[in-house]
């Protein structure tokens, strides 16, 4: 699931910055073969739901510690959100038109 996309025509792997730029577009062009493809972001919801489940479970588990405070939980959750932000390009897929 979490891997950088391949060109659906020639199989070339795209680099992280290229995928990050193309994730908001609906179509793209392969720099290797020059063919146009469709950008699919369907796996993004799986990442969001998995992250939500992990962070809710982690926060609930940390709340059982008697000396736990809310600012620490907020820092843990913020670190998780930053990690998820950098994982989003790994959920993009390229499909033939």
Secondary structure, DSSP 8 states (H G I E B T S, - for coil): --S--B-TTT--B--HHHHHHHTTSSEEE-TTT--EEEEE-TTHHHHHHHHHHHHHHHHHHHHTSTT--HHHHHHHHHHHHHHHHHHGGGG-EEEE-
